[in-house]
Amino acid sequence: MISLKKSKSVKNINHYTNVRGLPSIEKIVSSVEDTPRPISTQIVGTIPEWIKGNFLRNGPGKFEIGNHKFNHWFDGMALMHQFKISNGQVTYKSRFLSSDSYQTNKEHNRIAISEFGTVTMPDPCKNVFQRFLSRFESHKPTDNANVSFVTYKGDYYVSTETNIMHKVDPDTLETEKVDWSKFIAVNGATAHPHTEPDGMTYNMGNSYTSKGSYYNIIQVPPTKKTEDETLEGATVLCSIPSVDKTKPSYYHSFAMSENYVVFIEQPIKLDLLKIVTGKLRGKSISDSIFWDPKLNTIFHLIHKHSGKVSSIKYLAKPLSTFHQINAFEEDGFLIIDLCASDDGQAITNYNIQNMRKSGEALDEVYNTLSRAFPRRFVLPLNVDRDTPYNQNLITRPNSIATSVRIAKNKVFCTHEDLHGEDLHEYGGLEFPQINYHKFNTHPYRYFYGCGFRHLVGDTLIKMDLHGKRMKVWEHPGQYPSEPVFVPSPNATEEDDGVIMSVVITPDESTFLLVLDAKTFEELGRAVVPVNIPYGFHGTFNATA
């Protein structure tokens, strides 16, 4: 890793790679029209007959309103995609989410609602005094739920990280707004809840009070009492105060094992004072996020059934994590597998201007991004008065991870890499997925993800934890998105099933790719005759 000094005004910029000649991906982060009526696709190869249902995807689809442009990839207006699969055939349709943000922007023909990286300018139709006063309003939370499709009580929702979600009919893509804060005192929730086999769902959300900032563990009941119910019965299982009251950590997700919710407090911080005064200063929320590498990462363990927070804090060196792979308990240890990097500044690199660069300027953006790799932490659960200090507590055979008790209630952990050297050639791994319904919270063998030799995924990877071997699907100039595992009927093995991914090609057609999860060979693809931008997360909604 080399460190280059640019000028006195710019801090040292780390260059993590030295990649040259990246192709432009401008077209896959460009606005499209929606396709609200189903259109047929061209099948190449074979889509297995047993796959029946809707493959649902979410992500940004509109990056400008009138003459105004959004600044950040996370700001684009939510576009929901549906691939309806039946009898080996696939139809495609998409709809812009009819959020308040979308409707207000459309009505004013400009960006009227602030997003993560874009702050609204005062309305030119207001007089000078009104425009001046509007600077003193705080950012209203956006309801532009463009991150993922999630389920609560068997219903589908699109979600971002604010307190507003939208309940979605997976068949028609019609939506209804649902506000977390009408049910529990939180100011938002992650777009990555965890669901138990019985449907009980856990999530996390912040609350900002006069006493400071809190991280809340949320529990949502598994079933509905009435047909039109949404989040009724949601409760806050426990609240964890932020170490720094005005600068809580940013988190995109969390981990869950059989008995614990694991919250990872990382050194990516939100400056609440800057957020509150952002509109006054003409600054967006993304300008209020910073990486503090002087801080350790803290793993907090919360017992799911009692809501009790473990007095033991598990520390690790500063790391940045967006997505966890899996967590499970075995032999008195809690094992957490996650995708992590050693630098937390990546979030700011993903502004649209950067993603639309070409030539050396694009290479420079990529080379200053720290790559994410799969890692395993092993936390000893039975730390008590008699637990020795200053020695490795991990007794698992062949484990390279360490956990050392350094103080009464502190254990310092180092990780084991869940990959071999060959993963470096593919730019690390993100968007991890497993056979979730069968193996989440349990020991498992396989996970799937995207390799990142570009700013977006450019390969699909299957990782086998037995021997840390990998299989790769790649095709130059094609950009696969998050792989979703769908088990085959009567599956007996963990990787019996298919992997689905939407592959975006800047100069050719987009297609839904179906791979045999076991061999990682292509079974078939459904070629879509319209453009689709690169998105974030998706899910499969099986139908009878």
LUMMIGU-762469 format. One line per field, with one value per residue (C-alpha): residue number from 0; residue in one letter; chain; x, y, z. Coordinates in pm, 1 decimal. Example, Ala and Ser with C-alpha at 12.3 -4.5 7.8 and 13.67 -1.06 7.14 Angstrom:
# residues 2
nr: 0  1
rest: A  S
kette: A  A
c1: 1230.0  1367.0
c2: -450.0  -106.0
c3: 780.0  714.0
//
This chain:
# residues 544
nr: 0  1  2  3  4  5  6  7  8  9  10  11  12  13  14  15  16  17  18  19  20  21  22  23  24  25  26  27  28  29  30  31  32  33  34  35  36  37  38  39  40  41  42  43  44  45  46  47  48  49  50  51  52  53  54  55  56  57  58  59  60  61  62  63  64  65  66  67  68  69  70  71  72  73  74  75  76  77  78  79  80  81  82  83  84  85  86  87  88  89  90  91  92  93  94  95  96  97  98  99  100  101  102  103  104  105  106  107  108  109  110  111  112  113  114  115  116  117  118  119  120  121  122  123  124  125  126  127  128  129  130  131  132  133  134  135  136  137  138  139  140  141  142  143  144  145  146  147  148  149  150  151  152  153  154  155  156  157  158  159  160  161  162  163  164  165  166  167  168  169  170  171  172  173  174  175  176  177  178  179  180  181  182  183  184  185  186  187  188  189  190  191  192  193  194  195  196  197  198  199  200  201  202  203  204  205  206  207  208  209  210  211  212  213  214  215  216  217  218  219  220  221  222  223  224  225  226  227  228  229  230  231  232  233  234  235  236  237  238  239  240  241  242  243  244  245  246  247  248  249  250  251  252  253  254  255  256  257  258  259  260  261  262  263  264  265  266  267  268  269  270  271  272  273  274  275  276  277  278  279  280  281  282  283  284  285  286  287  288  289  290  291  292  293  294  295  296  297  298  299  300  301  302  303  304  305  306  307  308  309  310  311  312  313  314  315  316  317  318  319  320  321  322  323  324  325  326  327  328  329  330  331  332  333  334  335  336  337  338  339  340  341  342  343  344  345  346  347  348  349  350  351  352  353  354  355  356  357  358  359  360  361  362  363  364  365  366  367  368  369  370  371  372  373  374  375  376  377  378  379  380  381  382  383  384  385  386  387  388  389  390  391  392  393  394  395  396  397  398  399  400  401  402  403  404  405  406  407  408  409  410  411  412  413  414  415  416  417  418  419  420  421  422  423  424  425  426  427  428  429  430  431  432  433  434  435  436  437  438  439  440  441  442  443  444  445  446  447  448  449  450  451  452  453  454  455  456  457  458  459  460  461  462  463  464  465  466  467  468  469  470  471  472  473  474  475  476  477  478  479  480  481  482  483  484  485  486  487  488  489  490  491  492  493  494  495  496  497  498  499  500  501  502  503  504  505  506  507  508  509  510  511  512  513  514  515  516  517  518  519  520  521  522  523  524  525  526  527  528  529  530  531  532  533  534  535  536  537  538  539  540  541  542  543
rest: M  I  S  L  K  K  S  K  S  V  K  N  I  N  H  Y  T  N  V  R  G  L  P  S  I  E  K  I  V  S  S  V  E  D  T  P  R  P  I  S  T  Q  I  V  G  T  I  P  E  W  I  K  G  N  F  L  R  N  G  P  G  K  F  E  I  G  N  H  K  F  N  H  W  F  D  G  M  A  L  M  H  Q  F  K  I  S  N  G  Q  V  T  Y  K  S  R  F  L  S  S  D  S  Y  Q  T  N  K  E  H  N  R  I  A  I  S  E  F  G  T  V  T  M  P  D  P  C  K  N  V  F  Q  R  F  L  S  R  F  E  S  H  K  P  T  D  N  A  N  V  S  F  V  T  Y  K  G  D  Y  Y  V  S  T  E  T  N  I  M  H  K  V  D  P  D  T  L  E  T  E  K  V  D  W  S  K  F  I  A  V  N  G  A  T  A  H  P  H  T  E  P  D  G  M  T  Y  N  M  G  N  S  Y  T  S  K  G  S  Y  Y  N  I  I  Q  V  P  P  T  K  K  T  E  D  E  T  L  E  G  A  T  V  L  C  S  I  P  S  V  D  K  T  K  P  S  Y  Y  H  S  F  A  M  S  E  N  Y  V  V  F  I  E  Q  P  I  K  L  D  L  L  K  I  V  T  G  K  L  R  G  K  S  I  S  D  S  I  F  W  D  P  K  L  N  T  I  F  H  L  I  H  K  H  S  G  K  V  S  S  I  K  Y  L  A  K  P  L  S  T  F  H  Q  I  N  A  F  E  E  D  G  F  L  I  I  D  L  C  A  S  D  D  G  Q  A  I  T  N  Y  N  I  Q  N  M  R  K  S  G  E  A  L  D  E  V  Y  N  T  L  S  R  A  F  P  R  R  F  V  L  P  L  N  V  D  R  D  T  P  Y  N  Q  N  L  I  T  R  P  N  S  I  A  T  S  V  R  I  A  K  N  K  V  F  C  T  H  E  D  L  H  G  E  D  L  H  E  Y  G  G  L  E  F  P  Q  I  N  Y  H  K  F  N  T  H  P  Y  R  Y  F  Y  G  C  G  F  R  H  L  V  G  D  T  L  I  K  M  D  L  H  G  K  R  M  K  V  W  E  H  P  G  Q  Y  P  S  E  P  V  F  V  P  S  P  N  A  T  E  E  D  D  G  V  I  M  S  V  V  I  T  P  D  E  S  T  F  L  L  V  L  D  A  K  T  F  E  E  L  G  R  A  V  V  P  V  N  I  P  Y  G  F  H  G  T  F  N  A  T  A
kette: A  A  A  A  A  A  A  A  A  A  A  A  A  A  A  A  A  A  A  A  A  A  A  A  A  A  A  A  A  A  A  A  A  A  A  A  A  A  A  A  A  A  A  A  A  A  A  A  A  A  A  A  A  A  A  A  A  A  A  A  A  A  A  A  A  A  A  A  A  A  A  A  A  A  A  A  A  A  A  A  A  A  A  A  A  A  A  A  A  A  A  A  A  A  A  A  A  A  A  A  A  A  A  A  A  A  A  A  A  A  A  A  A  A  A  A  A  A  A  A  A  A  A  A  A  A  A  A  A  A  A  A  A  A  A  A  A  A  A  A  A  A  A  A  A  A  A  A  A  A  A  A  A  A  A  A  A  A  A  A  A  A  A  A  A  A  A  A  A  A  A  A  A  A  A  A  A  A  A  A  A  A  A  A  A  A  A  A  A  A  A  A  A  A  A  A  A  A  A  A  A  A  A  A  A  A  A  A  A  A  A  A  A  A  A  A  A  A  A  A  A  A  A  A  A  A  A  A  A  A  A  A  A  A  A  A  A  A  A  A  A  A  A  A  A  A  A  A  A  A  A  A  A  A  A  A  A  A  A  A  A  A  A  A  A  A  A  A  A  A  A  A  A  A  A  A  A  A  A  A  A  A  A  A  A  A  A  A  A  A  A  A  A  A  A  A  A  A  A  A  A  A  A  A  A  A  A  A  A  A  A  A  A  A  A  A  A  A  A  A  A  A  A  A  A  A  A  A  A  A  A  A  A  A  A  A  A  A  A  A  A  A  A  A  A  A  A  A  A  A  A  A  A  A  A  A  A  A  A  A  A  A  A  A  A  A  A  A  A  A  A  A  A  A  A  A  A  A  A  A  A  A  A  A  A  A  A  A  A  A  A  A  A  A  A  A  A  A  A  A  A  A  A  A  A  A  A  A  A  A  A  A  A  A  A  A  A  A  A  A  A  A  A  A  A  A  A  A  A  A  A  A  A  A  A  A  A  A  A  A  A  A  A  A  A  A  A  A  A  A  A  A  A  A  A  A  A  A  A  A  A  A  A  A  A  A  A  A  A  A  A  A  A  A  A  A  A  A  A  A  A  A  A  A  A  A  A  A  A  A  A  A  A  A  A  A  A  A  A  A  A  A  A  A  A  A  A  A  A  A  A  A  A  A  A  A  A  A  A  A  A  A  A  A  A  A  A  A  A  A  A  A  A  A  A  A  A  A  A  A  A  A  A  A
c1: 0.0  149.9  54.3  62.6  66.3  -148.9  -142.3  -148.8  -527.3  -579.0  -494.7  -278.3  -475.0  -422.0  -392.0  -494.0  -454.9  -284.1  -548.2  -536.4  -781.8  -1116.6  -1406.0  -1668.1  -1984.0  -2164.7  -2454.7  -2537.7  -2583.1  -2805.8  -3179.4  -3432.7  -3808.7  -4011.1  -4190.7  -4515.1  -4671.4  -4509.3  -4293.6  -4167.1  -3799.1  -3592.7  -3485.0  -3135.7  -3059.7  -3312.9  -3481.2  -3572.3  -3948.0  -3961.4  -3878.1  -4213.5  -4244.1  -4122.9  -3757.1  -3777.9  -3499.6  -3460.4  -3226.3  -3199.7  -3350.9  -3371.8  -3074.5  -3209.1  -3533.6  -3583.0  -3248.3  -3141.2  -2905.3  -2861.7  -2505.3  -2484.4  -2563.1  -2776.3  -2998.5  -3156.9  -3534.4  -3632.5  -3717.8  -3871.8  -3810.3  -4005.6  -3902.5  -4203.5  -4088.1  -4322.6  -4295.5  -3947.2  -4065.2  -3993.5  -4169.5  -4020.7  -4178.9  -4065.5  -4227.9  -4094.4  -4186.0  -4464.3  -4297.2  -4364.0  -4011.8  -4082.4  -4423.1  -4299.7  -3996.9  -4215.8  -4467.9  -4199.7  -3986.7  -3677.5  -3519.4  -3752.0  -3664.5  -3307.8  -3145.7  -2835.5  -2588.0  -2804.8  -2940.9  -3239.7  -3199.8  -3465.1  -3768.8  -3707.2  -4082.2  -4057.6  -3968.7  -3625.9  -3744.8  -3916.5  -3605.8  -3392.5  -3622.2  -3625.7  -3251.6  -3332.3  -3553.7  -3381.8  -3354.6  -3687.8  -3626.7  -3672.7  -3912.1  -3723.5  -3688.6  -3437.4  -3215.1  -3386.6  -3694.0  -3759.4  -4037.6  -4228.9  -4514.2  -4506.0  -4555.5  -4303.0  -4165.1  -3915.5  -3684.5  -3405.6  -3258.7  -3514.0  -3832.3  -4051.5  -4094.0  -4348.3  -4549.2  -4542.9  -4775.1  -4512.6  -4750.6  -4868.3  -4582.2  -4845.1  -4736.8  -4858.3  -4649.1  -4564.2  -4390.8  -4180.6  -4217.0  -4594.8  -4524.5  -4199.0  -3974.4  -3706.5  -3581.4  -3515.0  -3427.9  -3181.8  -3280.2  -3137.7  -3360.2  -3310.3  -3596.9  -3632.6  -3781.3  -4112.4  -4127.4  -4014.4  -3807.5  -3528.3  -3393.7  -3198.9  -3279.2  -3139.5  -3321.8  -3205.2  -3309.4  -3220.5  -2992.1  -2805.6  -2813.4  -2920.0  -2898.2  -3219.3  -3275.7  -3626.7  -3846.9  -4147.1  -4396.9  -4406.2  -4770.3  -5059.0  -5375.7  -5569.3  -5522.8  -5437.3  -5187.9  -4830.5  -4584.0  -4832.7  -4675.9  -4321.6  -4117.9  -3777.1  -3591.8  -3314.6  -3138.3  -2760.1  -2626.1  -2375.7  -2027.7  -2020.6  -2368.2  -2360.4  -2157.2  -2316.8  -2173.7  -2321.9  -2435.0  -2598.4  -2680.4  -2608.1  -2551.5  -2777.7  -2704.9  -2945.5  -2951.2  -2788.5  -2818.9  -2469.1  -2434.9  -2102.3  -2019.5  -1769.4  -1557.7  -1777.9  -1946.5  -2246.9  -2197.2  -2550.9  -2477.1  -2362.9  -2673.5  -2908.6  -2741.8  -2686.6  -2962.4  -2840.9  -2491.9  -2615.5  -2458.4  -2605.0  -2606.5  -2315.9  -2104.1  -2167.2  -2025.4  -1660.8  -1414.5  -1220.8  -940.8  -828.0  -1130.7  -1161.5  -1455.7  -1686.4  -1901.4  -2205.5  -2391.8  -2762.0  -2947.9  -3252.7  -3486.7  -3406.2  -3291.9  -2988.0  -2669.1  -2352.3  -2118.8  -1826.9  -1727.2  -1541.8  -1297.4  -1122.4  -904.9  -1091.3  -1288.0  -1573.6  -1852.8  -2173.8  -2290.0  -2259.0  -2251.1  -2370.4  -2330.6  -2371.6  -2285.3  -2067.9  -1870.4  -1910.9  -1809.1  -2005.5  -1869.2  -1935.3  -1855.3  -1868.8  -1739.4  -1505.0  -1236.9  -975.2  -1093.1  -1435.5  -1423.1  -1568.9  -1920.8  -1817.0  -1648.8  -1984.6  -2107.9  -2253.2  -1990.6  -1721.3  -1914.2  -1956.2  -1587.4  -1372.2  -1005.1  -745.7  -998.4  -1209.2  -900.1  -807.3  -1149.9  -1121.1  -761.1  -840.7  -1116.0  -1024.8  -1151.8  -1386.4  -1294.0  -1477.5  -1348.6  -1433.4  -1430.9  -1466.8  -1604.7  -1575.7  -1916.5  -1818.0  -1592.7  -1616.3  -1405.3  -1182.3  -1111.5  -735.4  -591.4  -342.1  -376.5  -571.9  -908.6  -993.5  -958.8  -1128.8  -910.3  -752.5  -881.4  -645.5  -867.8  -770.0  -955.9  -754.2  -897.5  -725.5  -938.7  -1221.4  -1493.1  -1284.1  -1172.9  -960.2  -1023.2  -836.8  -994.1  -928.4  -953.5  -1230.5  -1053.5  -732.8  -492.0  -692.9  -974.1  -737.9  -741.8  -1118.6  -1111.2  -1249.8  -1612.7  -1934.2  -2314.4  -2277.6  -2567.6  -2620.8  -2892.0  -3060.0  -3377.0  -3194.2  -2853.9  -2882.8  -2769.6  -2632.3  -2291.6  -2272.2  -2033.1  -2108.4  -2160.2  -2200.7  -2114.4  -1988.6  -1621.8  -1530.8  -1269.7  -1469.2  -1681.3  -1967.4  -1967.5  -1809.9  -1802.0  -2011.2  -1824.3  -1913.8  -1696.6  -1655.2  -1536.6  -1398.5  -1054.8  -1155.0  -1195.0  -1393.6  -1585.9  -1628.6  -1874.2  -1737.1  -1785.2  -1589.5  -1805.7  -2094.0  -2179.1  -2371.0  -2558.5  -2616.8  -2657.3  -2972.0  -2987.5  -3314.2  -3324.3  -3455.3  -3761.2  -3667.8  -3308.5  -3088.7  -2758.9  -2678.6  -2604.5  -2893.4  -3059.7  -2992.0  -2827.5  -3012.4  -2847.9  -2945.7  -2654.0  -2618.4  -2429.0  -2362.3  -2381.0  -2600.9  -2913.1  -2961.8  -3050.8  -3161.2  -2894.2  -2970.3  -2672.2  -2666.2  -2555.9  -2362.2  -2153.1  -2178.4  -2246.2  -2501.3  -2839.8  -3013.7  -3079.1  -3382.4  -3278.3  -3469.5  -3524.2  -3497.5  -3212.5  -3191.0  -2950.3  -2722.9  -2918.4  -2864.5  -3061.0  -3330.4  -3523.9  -3721.3  -4094.6  -4197.9  -4555.7  -4746.8
c2: 0.0  334.7  669.5  966.2  1330.3  1537.1  1891.9  2059.9  2088.9  1718.3  1460.5  1161.8  943.2  569.3  376.5  17.8  -112.5  -7.5  -100.0  65.3  81.9  22.5  37.2  308.9  202.7  534.4  365.2  136.2  430.7  627.7  699.6  471.0  473.0  217.5  -72.0  -106.2  -367.2  -712.3  -772.1  -1109.3  -1204.2  -1422.2  -1746.6  -1872.5  -2219.6  -2350.6  -2197.0  -2495.5  -2567.4  -2599.0  -2228.4  -2056.3  -1707.3  -1349.1  -1252.5  -901.1  -641.6  -287.9  -0.3  353.5  415.2  792.6  1017.6  1360.9  1556.9  1840.5  2021.7  1899.3  1604.2  1378.2  1364.2  1013.0  664.3  600.6  901.4  782.9  732.2  375.2  145.3  -193.3  -481.2  -803.5  -1109.3  -1342.0  -1699.9  -1983.2  -2297.5  -2203.8  -1862.0  -1515.1  -1179.4  -851.6  -536.5  -242.0  45.5  357.7  357.9  611.7  762.3  1109.8  1201.6  1084.7  1254.5  1584.5  1594.6  1520.2  1788.1  2057.0  1924.4  1962.2  1787.6  1898.6  1633.8  1591.1  1251.6  1090.9  1280.8  1559.3  1859.1  2049.7  2409.2  2659.8  2680.6  2956.6  3037.0  3151.1  3507.5  3591.2  3577.4  3239.9  3104.6  3228.5  3061.7  2732.2  2704.9  2658.2  2353.5  2026.2  1748.0  1566.6  1191.0  1059.1  770.7  681.3  312.7  201.9  -45.0  -380.9  -603.1  -741.8  -936.4  -878.5  -1112.1  -1272.0  -939.6  -778.1  -427.6  -204.5  -34.1  218.2  331.0  594.6  533.3  497.3  167.3  72.2  -250.2  -403.6  -642.6  -873.4  -939.1  -588.2  -386.0  -154.0  -1.9  141.1  361.4  232.3  442.4  264.6  558.9  506.0  172.2  219.6  512.7  481.4  727.2  461.1  95.0  -97.6  -244.7  -583.0  -743.7  -1106.9  -1357.0  -1673.5  -1989.7  -1914.0  -1563.1  -1366.1  -1077.0  -872.6  -538.3  -240.7  130.0  447.2  685.5  1037.0  1168.7  1457.8  1214.1  1118.7  863.5  499.1  183.4  -18.1  -388.1  -429.8  -740.7  -783.5  -1067.4  -1354.0  -1336.3  -1096.7  -1091.5  -905.1  -893.7  -521.1  -526.2  -400.8  -352.5  -385.2  -556.0  -439.5  -386.9  -250.0  -542.9  -324.1  10.3  49.9  402.7  531.4  574.6  929.5  1078.7  1309.1  1086.7  741.3  476.6  418.0  58.7  -93.9  -434.7  -662.0  -1031.2  -1287.0  -1631.4  -1874.5  -1689.8  -1352.4  -1036.9  -902.0  -527.9  -418.0  -61.9  44.1  362.2  508.2  793.9  1020.9  1377.4  1457.5  1828.6  1855.8  1664.3  1894.6  2207.8  2055.9  2243.6  2572.8  2499.2  2350.8  2014.8  1665.2  1374.8  1211.1  1518.4  1439.8  1085.2  1035.4  750.7  760.9  499.9  585.2  392.4  18.1  -180.2  -311.8  -625.9  -601.1  -924.8  -899.7  -1208.2  -1238.5  -1385.9  -1169.9  -847.4  -846.1  -690.1  -885.7  -700.3  -833.7  -603.7  -776.9  -537.5  -554.3  -316.8  -52.5  -211.8  -121.8  -373.4  -337.2  -697.5  -1000.6  -1351.5  -1565.5  -1616.0  -1929.2  -2073.4  -2381.8  -2529.1  -2219.7  -1975.8  -1734.7  -1734.4  -1425.6  -1422.0  -1086.4  -887.4  -619.5  -375.7  -184.0  157.5  317.8  594.9  399.0  535.0  882.7  744.8  632.8  969.1  959.7  1190.1  935.1  640.3  815.1  896.4  729.2  671.3  759.6  949.2  631.8  421.1  671.2  637.2  256.8  249.1  464.9  223.0  -35.9  -380.4  -588.9  -949.1  -1228.2  -1267.2  -1477.7  -1359.1  -1612.8  -1474.3  -1684.3  -1679.4  -1806.4  -1527.7  -1510.6  -1435.8  -1737.5  -1671.2  -1610.2  -1283.2  -1228.3  -1565.4  -1687.6  -1823.3  -1995.2  -2371.1  -2461.7  -2687.2  -2521.8  -2173.4  -1889.4  -1624.1  -1512.5  -1375.9  -1245.9  -1113.2  -777.6  -634.5  -741.5  -696.2  -663.7  -928.2  -828.6  -1030.8  -1082.6  -1246.4  -1540.9  -1485.2  -1693.8  -1701.3  -1793.4  -1566.1  -1620.6  -1391.3  -1091.3  -1134.6  -1076.3  -757.0  -907.1  -1002.4  -820.2  -871.8  -1208.9  -1455.2  -1806.5  -2073.9  -1846.7  -2032.1  -2354.3  -2232.7  -1883.3  -1904.3  -2257.4  -2397.7  -2383.2  -2451.5  -2223.0  -1855.1  -1659.7  -1301.0  -1058.1  -1003.5  -634.9  -565.4  -249.2  -3.5  -252.8  -633.6  -786.3  -1159.1  -1405.6  -1616.1  -1931.9  -1984.3  -2330.6  -2298.3  -2652.9  -2568.5  -2206.5  -2296.7  -2087.4  -2116.7  -1809.4  -1700.1  -1416.0  -1256.8  -942.5  -631.2  -786.8  -676.2  -927.6  -803.4  -969.4  -1348.6  -1492.9  -1863.1  -2050.7  -2412.3  -2682.9  -2881.2  -3171.0  -3045.3  -3267.6  -3078.0  -2716.8  -2612.8  -2798.8  -2518.9  -2225.0  -1884.8  -1594.2  -1264.8  -974.8  -906.9  -555.5  -499.2  -135.2  -186.6  -493.9  -639.9  -696.2  -1052.5  -1260.5  -1528.5  -1868.7  -2080.8  -2431.3  -2350.1  -2677.8  -2662.4  -2283.2  -2355.1  -2146.6  -2317.4  -2035.9  -1665.4  -1447.2  -1155.4  -833.2  -593.4  -277.4  -117.5  -164.7  29.2  -160.9  -214.5  -316.7  -605.2  -854.3  -1159.5  -1449.0  -1470.2  -1831.0  -1887.7  -2214.7
c3: 0.0  -99.8  42.0  -191.6  -86.5  -317.6  -185.4  152.7  143.7  79.9  346.2  258.5  20.0  51.5  -271.5  -203.9  -557.6  -879.2  -1135.6  -1480.3  -1770.4  -1599.9  -1849.8  -1801.1  -1615.4  -1663.3  -1844.1  -1553.2  -1316.0  -1553.2  -1528.2  -1696.2  -1747.0  -1553.4  -1726.2  -1529.1  -1763.7  -1782.6  -2090.4  -2206.3  -2204.7  -2435.9  -2268.7  -2352.8  -2212.1  -1959.1  -1656.4  -1430.2  -1434.6  -1054.0  -1002.0  -947.3  -809.0  -822.5  -809.1  -663.0  -681.2  -550.2  -626.9  -763.1  -1107.8  -1152.1  -1084.5  -1179.2  -1144.4  -1392.5  -1410.0  -1065.4  -1028.2  -724.5  -590.3  -449.6  -580.6  -268.6  -356.2  -682.2  -678.7  -583.8  -875.0  -789.6  -1032.2  -1066.1  -1265.1  -1265.5  -1325.4  -1418.7  -1635.8  -1753.4  -1879.7  -1734.1  -1761.5  -1638.3  -1503.6  -1291.9  -1105.4  -946.2  -578.5  -532.0  -223.6  -88.4  -204.1  -559.0  -578.2  -429.0  -658.7  -960.4  -864.3  -826.6  -1116.6  -896.0  -597.0  -318.0  -55.9  71.6  33.2  186.3  -32.9  -178.2  8.4  -133.2  -230.6  -114.2  -343.7  -601.7  -588.5  -225.4  -135.7  5.9  368.5  323.2  151.5  440.1  697.3  506.9  572.5  942.2  888.5  964.4  705.3  681.8  662.5  311.4  238.6  -81.4  13.7  -250.5  -59.3  -19.2  -15.8  335.2  509.2  832.6  936.6  592.4  408.3  174.4  228.1  52.5  296.6  334.0  668.9  773.2  975.4  661.8  475.8  210.2  218.1  -132.3  -309.9  -472.2  -761.5  -855.9  -695.7  -544.9  -214.4  115.1  347.3  698.5  966.7  1233.0  1473.4  1493.0  1666.9  1862.1  1954.6  1687.0  1425.3  1164.1  1114.9  900.4  563.7  676.5  942.2  1047.9  1050.8  1259.3  1103.0  1282.3  1130.6  1439.4  1306.2  1464.7  1352.3  1484.7  1486.3  1643.5  1872.4  1949.9  2292.6  2522.9  2707.2  2390.1  2113.0  2157.9  1948.6  1983.8  1922.9  1778.6  1778.7  1544.6  1607.3  1356.0  1248.6  1192.3  1400.8  1128.7  750.8  729.9  1017.9  964.0  1252.2  1539.5  1840.7  1759.0  2077.2  2170.9  2325.3  2465.6  2417.9  2413.9  2473.9  2218.7  2371.8  2230.1  2284.8  1981.8  1748.2  1721.1  1489.0  1146.2  1087.7  781.1  931.6  1228.4  1302.0  1468.7  1615.2  1777.9  2113.0  2044.1  1841.1  1772.0  1717.4  1569.3  1676.8  1412.4  1383.7  1105.8  1291.1  1238.3  1363.5  1483.9  1531.4  1169.7  1053.1  1248.7  1108.7  763.0  583.3  726.2  595.3  267.2  359.4  320.0  568.4  383.0  469.3  838.0  825.0  914.7  978.6  1306.6  1285.7  1642.7  1775.2  1815.8  1681.3  1958.5  1936.6  2168.8  2248.6  2334.7  2454.0  2225.5  2484.9  2789.1  2615.4  2848.4  2710.6  2789.6  3025.5  2819.3  2533.1  2251.5  2083.5  1748.3  1551.2  1347.1  1064.3  835.5  772.9  572.9  543.7  769.8  621.8  914.5  1291.4  1502.3  1843.5  1886.5  2179.1  2397.3  2120.6  1905.9  1550.1  1336.2  965.1  787.8  493.2  623.8  516.9  715.9  603.9  645.9  390.8  97.8  144.1  22.6  -293.2  -428.6  -542.2  -890.6  -1034.6  -935.9  -1076.7  -1411.2  -1450.8  -1713.4  -1787.0  -1521.8  -1309.6  -1273.5  -1194.0  -921.0  -753.0  -755.9  -634.0  -330.0  -216.0  44.4  -58.7  158.7  240.1  427.7  784.4  1089.1  1450.5  1732.4  2061.0  2380.9  2553.3  2897.9  3026.9  3405.7  3716.1  3655.6  3288.1  3248.3  3115.8  2831.7  2663.6  2362.6  2478.7  2150.1  2180.2  1851.2  1635.5  1329.0  1426.9  1340.5  1505.3  1857.0  2161.0  2456.4  2783.3  2840.4  3125.9  3357.0  3091.3  2774.9  2527.6  2227.7  1910.4  1583.7  1279.0  1052.1  675.6  516.4  180.7  7.7  -182.5  -503.1  -383.8  -410.3  -789.2  -781.9  -574.2  -252.5  -194.9  -101.7  -113.6  68.8  70.5  212.1  207.0  464.4  560.7  644.0  763.1  913.1  1282.0  1217.8  1116.1  735.4  451.2  153.7  87.9  -234.6  -327.4  -589.1  -665.6  -699.4  -965.3  -1036.1  -836.3  -874.8  -876.8  -1189.0  -1096.8  -897.0  -641.5  -449.8  -143.1  14.2  374.8  357.1  220.8  140.8  -224.8  -467.9  -791.7  -1015.1  -1284.6  -1493.9  -1831.0  -1932.5  -1950.1  -1755.4  -1402.0  -1188.7  -882.7  -544.9  -584.6  -423.6  -334.2  -399.7  -271.1  -502.7  -388.1  -157.0  -131.5  83.2  60.5  153.8  -206.2  -373.4  -564.7  -794.3  -772.4  -932.6  -1021.5  -1245.1  -1480.1  -1620.0  -1944.6  -2041.1  -2418.6  -2446.2  -2288.9  -1918.6  -1817.2  -1521.4  -1478.0  -1323.9  -1212.6  -1070.0  -711.4  -683.0  -1001.2  -1055.4  -1423.0  -1611.0  -1657.0  -1839.1  -1868.8  -1937.4  -2158.7  -2089.3  -2383.0  -2165.0  -1968.0  -1591.4  -1365.7  -1125.1  -799.7  -440.0  -284.1  -376.1  -263.3  -406.0  -332.9  -401.7  -518.3  -520.0
//
